[in-house]
């Protein structure tokens, strides 16, 4: 059973960002490898980690830094780190701590599925936060410390000082939840506003009281001083408020830009799904379907180039099928590329993805060149590829080919989101290929059957359950005197049967479709009437189409034979 994923990759990414800034000598790669975390997963804000992955990373981190309290420091750092992504931008958009702490319930759900967080206001500058673990979750103390650090840092965004946090109840000390009491200092703008308000009241009272005790000249000077002081305090508080507001506007602008990018990405992904659906219904030409899909894939998902390679019927070779975004020289080169699937020594990325039915992502080709086969290494170098994703095209457990995309010009990093999208699209490509091939085979079978149906020496028809003639060959048209256009889909088989034989023919027709215990004869004679009114003596053989309600009837004209027999008997 797969372990549940509780923690956003942004949490681990904040650790990595912290290490790069404060511990630049520590190599992060071994820490991630020990935890089973890929670097590209950290760049995907939609990727989640398991408890085990988080624990393994933290254990190695403490050993590398020799700092048991590092999680709390990273928590403080995470609020303003780039790793926080859209959530961090969202937090930075709030003017004061009270507003920021008021939405941490919502923010917690974006970062952790392991616990629910509820807040309750105690005073204007104090709240209570209660964290309750979900059933089955075994959170570790370092994760509690990370949470404390993050909640401390929220206040610093506005007050430039960490919040004060009391932690009277903790699950790691026998409590049924983690309870935090958070308090913070007022923002500078709010403090100056309060000083102004108090000064205005006190000054006004003093001016009124002094009116009866000091000369008017001194009183005028006192009032003037009061007005100047009040004006100065007002200007200072408004200056600080505007400064805080300007900072908020700037950060919200960044958040808006990122949100617009996300909206644009989701819109393109929706269009891609629509266009792939349209491509799947384009017809039976596999190359045409794949070209349409590949073009939509590259344009909608912001890749520079892409190609599809399909296995031959013997599953011994991977052969170039379609590509998009390459220059004519590279296209010519790709058309000649063949990867051997039947060679056990083949270790290329495309071959491995095909065999293991697992995606491969590489963001820096130079890091894996030593592990590549010479042929793959030469191929990637010739293409100028720096980063790429290769996913298998699988249908009903059978590998059919591979889909490969890369970036050369944009240098955009590839991540788990792109892998997930491509792994969702690849099976649709497989289904479309299978459907197109099946459709083509069906067409070929129909054409073969129609050729046999038309070329046989007997008169043949296909009739529906309601006796409508669905198909008729030329021999039947000549026999009954009607054209095929008049017959097919329009006329009823019973129209041609002689009245004396009609009852018998209807009974046989019904029994044959009901799979009656007493099956009707498969061959028998009957009489029919053609367009001219001539009575014909005919022999027919009938058979049902498997799993259908339609039947095939072959007819031989016995009229000449019957007439000859009558003449012989008379002579």
N, C-alpha and C positions, 0 to 999 in steps of 0.2 A: 504493500500500500504506500502510495506516494505521500511524503511528509508535507504537511500544510505549510503554506507560505504566509508569514505574518508581517514581515517588515519590508518597507519600501527600500529600493536600492539607493535612494537618496541618503539614507542614514549611513550606509557603508561608504558612500561617496564622500560624505562630509569628513569621515575619518581619514580617507585618502588625501583629501585636500588639506586637512590639518597637518598630516605628516609631511606633505610636500613643502608646506610653508615653514613649519617649526622643526622638522627632523629631515632635512633634505638628504642626509647621508643614508637614510634607511631605504632599502629597495622594497617597494611595495609589492612587486610581482610575486615573490615567494609567499607573502602573507595571503594574497588572494588565491594562489594556487593551493595552499594548504587548506583553505576554506572551501575550495571547489567553486570559486567565483571567477567568471570571465570578466575581463576589463570592459568589453563592450556592453555587458549587462548593467554596469554602473552608469553608462551614458543614457540608458533607457529609463525615463521617469516612471514608466508603467510596469517595470519589472519588480518582483517581490522576492524576498529571501526567506529561507527557513530558519528555525531557531538554531539548528545545528550549524548551519553556515555562519550565522552571526556569532555563535559561541566559539567556533574554531578560529575565526578571524580575530576576535577579541583576545583569546588566549595567546596567540602568536604576537599580537600587538603589544601586550603587556610585557612579554619577554623581550621584544625588540627595543622598547622604550624604557623599560625598567621603571614604569610609572603606573602604579595600581589605580591612581585617581584620574587616569587620562580620559575616561569616558565623560566625566563631568566637564572637563576642559573642552572636549570636543562638542559637547552639548551647548556650551556657551558660544562656541565658535560657529556652530551650525546655523544659527539664526540669520547671520549675515553672509554665510558662505554661498558660493555659486552653486554648490551641490543642492541647496534647498530648492532651486528652480522656481517654478511658478508659485509654490507655497511661500517661499521666502519673499518674493516680490509682493505677494498678497499681504503678508505681515507688515512689511515696510510701508504699506500704504496707509496705516492707521496713525493718526496724529498723536494720540496719547495712550499710555499703558492700559487704562481701563477698557478702551475699545479693543485693543489687541488681545488682552486676557479674556475678553468677552467672547471671542471666537475660537479659543483654543480647542473647544470640543470638536468643532468642524475640522480644524487643522490636524488634530490627533488622528482622525479617521483617514486622512490622506497619507499618513506616515506609518500607521500601525493598525493591524487587524487583531492584535493580541489582546487588546484591552479597550474598554470604553472609558471615557473621561467626562465627568460632569462638574460644572462650576456653580458656585453660589456666591453672590456679592455679600460681603460683610460690612464694609464701609466704602467710601468713595475711592480709597486708595488701598483696599485690602479685599482679597477674595479667598474662597476655599475651593480647592480642586480635589476631586475624589476619583481615583483610578481603580477600576475593577477588572480583573483578568477574566478573559473568556474561558469557558470550560475546557480543560485539557491543556491549557497553556502553562508552561513552567518558565516564567521569566526569571532572569538572573539579576543579582544586585547591581551589576554594572549598567544594566538598562534603566534601572531606577535612577542611578546617578546621572546618566545621560539626560533623562527627562528633567531632573532638577536643574542641571546646567542650562538646558534650553529655556526653562521657565524663568530662571534668573536673568538671562540675557534679554528677554523680551522687554523688560523695563528700561534697559540700558539704551535701547533705540531712541527713547524720548528723553530720558532723564540723565543719560550718560553715566548712570550708576546701576550696578546690579541690584535686582530685587532681593529682599530679605525673605527667606523661606524657612518655615518651621515644618518639621516632618514627624508629627506625633504618632502616626500609625503607619506601619509598613508591613507588607506581606512577607518580607524576608526576616521579620522579627516576630512572627506569629500573628500578625493582623489579618483580617479578612479582605483588606483593601490597602491602598496607599493613599494617605491623606496629606495634603499640602496646604499650608496657610501662607499665602503670598501677599506681601505688602511692599510698597514702593514709594519713593519720594515724588513730590509734585514736579511737573515740568517747569522749566524756567519761565515760560510765558504765563502759566497759571499763577506762579508765585508772585510775579510782578503785578499781575492783575489784582490779586488779593491785597498787596501792599498799596496799590493805587486806590482800591475801594475803601480800605481802612483809613488811609490818609485823607481822602475826600470827606469822609464822615467826621473824623476828628478835627480837621482843619475848619470845616463849616461850623462846628459847634464852638470852637475857639474864637472864630471871627465874630459870631453872634454875641458870645459872652464878653469879648473885649470891647464891643461897641460902646458899652456904658462905663468903661474904666480907663480907656486911653484916649489921648487927643485924636481928632479926626485925621490929622496928617499922618500920625503913626499907624492909625487903623488902615488908611488907604495903602500904606506901604506893606502892611501885613497881608491885606487881601491880595495885593499884586504878587507878593511872594507865594501866597497860597495857590494862586492861579498858575504861576510859572512852574511851581513844583508839581501840581496836578497834571499840567500839560506834559512836563518831562516824563512823569511816570506813565502817562497814557501812551506817549510816543514809544517809550522803551518796551512796554508790553506788546504794543501792536507790531513793533519791529521784530521782536522775538516770535510772535505768533505767525507773522508773514514768512519769517525764515523757516519755521517748522512746516508751514503749509507748502512753501516752495519745494522743500525737500520731499514732502509727500507727493506733490505733483510730479516731480522728476521720477521718483520710483514707480509711481502709478503709470507713467508713460512707458517705462520699460516693461511693466507687467502687461500693459495693453498691447504692446508690440508682440510679446510672446504669446498672448492669448489669440491675437489675430493670426499669427503663424500656425497655432494649433487648429484654429477654425478652418484655415485654408487647407491644412493637411487632411483634416477629417472630410472636408468637401471633396477633395481630390480622391480620397479613398472611396467615398461613396460613388463618385463618377466612375472610378475604375471597376467597381463591382458591376455597375450598370453596363459598362462597355464590354466586360468579359462575358456577361450574360448575352449581350447582343451578338458577340463574336461566336458564341457556342451555337447560336441558331442560324448562322450564316449559310450552312449547307454542308456538303460532303467533302469539300476540298480541305485537307488537313493543313497544307502550307498556307492557304489563305486565312484560315482561322488562327493559326499560330502567329502569322505576321500581324494581324489585327490586335491580338492579345499582347504581343511583345511591344508594339508601339504604344498601346495604352499604359502598359506597365512602366515603361521608361519615362513617359511624359507625366503621368499622374503621381508617380512615387519619387520623382526627382532624382532618378539615377541617370548617369551619363550614357551608359551602354548596357546591352544585355543580349543574351543568345540562348537558344534552346538546342540541345543535342539529344537525339533519340537513338535508342538501341535498334539494331537490325533484328530481323525475325528470329535469327538464331541466338540472339543475346550474346554475341561475341564481340561486337564493336559498338562504340558510341560515335555517331556521325552527326555532323553539323546539319541542322534543319533550317532554322531561321535566326536572324540577328537584326539588331537595330542600334543605330548610333555610331557605327563604325565607318571609317572612311573607305573608299573603294578598294584601296590597296589591302587594308586589313580584312575586308569582306572576302577578297580573293584568297587570302591566306587561310581564313577560317573555313572556307569551303573545302579545303584540302586536308583539314585536320581530322585525324581519326585516333581514338583511344581504344586500346585493346582490353576487352573485358575478360577474355579467356586466358590472359596471361597472369598467373598467380603472383608474379613479381611486380605487377603494375601497382604503384602506390600513389598515383596522382590524385589530386583533390576531387576531380570529377568522378573518377573510378571509385574512390572510397565512398563518396556521397551516394553513388548509385548502388553499390554493394550493401552498405550498412543502412541505407535509407535514413540518413541523418544529415542535417544541414551543417555547413561549414562556413564560418565567418572569419575573415582575416582583415585586420585594419592596418597592418604593416607587413607587407610581403617579405621584407628583409629578415624579419624575425623567424620565419619558418622555411627559408630557402634551403637550409641544410637537410630538412626533412622531406623535401620534394623529390620526385623522380626527375632525372635530367630532362625528360621530354616535357614535363609540366613546367619546370623551371624555365626552359627555353621559350615555351609558349607564352608564359606570363611576361617574360622580359620583352619578347617581340611585341606584345600588345601594350606595353607600358603601364601595366596594372599596378596600382599601389595598394588598394583595398578592394575586397570583393566578397560576395556571398554566393554560395553554391548550394542549392537545395534539390533533393530528388523529386522527380515526378513519379508518383506512385498511385496505382489504381487497384483496389481490392488486394492489397498486399504484394502486388507485382510491380517491380521497378520498370519504368518505361523509358526514362531518360533523365536529364538534369536541366535545371534552369539556373543560369549564372548571370549576375549583374555586378557592375563595378562603377567606381567613380574615378575619373582621371582629372577632369577640369575643375569641378567644384570642390574637391578634397573634403566633401562632407563625410563626417564619421558615420559608420554604419553600426547599428545596435540591435538589441533584442526585438525591438518593435518591428524593424524591417524583416527580421527573420520570421517573426510570427505572421506578418502579412504574407510573405512569400510562401510560407508553409501552408497557409490557407488557400492561396491562389494555385499552387502547384497541383493539388488534387483536381481542381476544376479544369486545369489544362489536360490532365490525364483522362478525365471523364469526357471532355470534348473530343480528344483524339479517338477514344474508344467508340464514342457515338458516331463520329464521322466515318471511321473504318467500318462499323457495323452497318451504317446507312449505305455506304458504298457497296458492301457485300450483298445487302438486301436488294439494292438496285440491280446488281449483276445477276442475282438469283432470279429476280422478276423478269429480267430481259431474257435469261436462258429459258425460263419456264414459258414465257410468251412465245419464244421462238419454237419450242417444242409444240406448244398448244396450237400454233398456226400451221406448222409444217406437217403435222400428222395427216394421214389420208382420210380419217373419220371426221364427222361433224361434231365439234366440241362446244359445250357451253358451260358456264359457271352460273349457278342459280343461288339466290339468297333464301333465307328461311321463309320469306313471304312470296316465293316463287318468281321474284323479279330476275330477269336475265342480267347478270353483271358483266359477263364477257361472252363473246361469241367469235368463232373463227370464220374464215371466208367460206369454208365448206358448209357450215350451218346456214350462213346467209344465203348461199345458192339453193340449199335444200328447202328453206321456208319461203324464199322469194322476197325477203326484206333486207335492207342494207344494215351494216353493223351500227351505223349511226342511229337508225330507227330502233334497233333492238336493245343495245346496251344501256342499262339503267332506266329504260322506259317501258318496255313491253314485259308482259307476264308469260311465263312458260306455259301456263294452263291454256293460253289463247289458242295454241296450235293443236291441242289434244282433242281427238274425236270424242264426241259426247258419250259414246258407248263405253269408252275406256277412262273417262275423266274421274269417276268415283274411285276406281282402283288406283289410279296414279296419285290422287290426293292422299289416299290411305298410306300408300308406300312412302310418300314424301314425309308425312308426319311421323310414321313409325321409325324411319331412318334417323330423324333428329332427336327422338325421345329415347334412343338406344333401347328400343323395345326388346323384351325377352325373345319374342318370335320375330326374328329379323326378316325384313322383306328380301326378296331375291335380289341379288346384285345385278343380274341380267335377265331381261324379259322382253317379249314383243309387245308392241302396241301400235295403234293407228293414229295418224296425225293428219291435219288438213293444212295445205300450204296457202299462200296468198291468192292463188288462182282458184282455190276451192277443190283442188285435187286431193283425193284421199291417198295417203302414203302408208305402206306397211314398213315399219321400222323396228330395229333391234337396238336396245339401249343398255349400256353398262353404267352404273352409278356408284360413286364412292364419296364419302364425307372427307373434307379437309380436316386433318387432325386438330383438335382443340378449337374448331370453328363450327359455325352453323351453316356454312356454305358447302355445296357439293359440286363435284365435277361429273358431267354426263357426256359420254361418247356415244354417238349414234351412227348406225350403219343402215343404209337404205336397202330394204329387201323387196321393194316394189317390183323390180325387174325380175327377180328370182321367183316371186309369187305368181307373176303373170305368166312366166314360162311354165311353171308347174301346172297352172290351170290349163294352158294350151295343150300340154302333153296329156293330161287326164282326159280332155275332150276328144283328142285324136285317138 
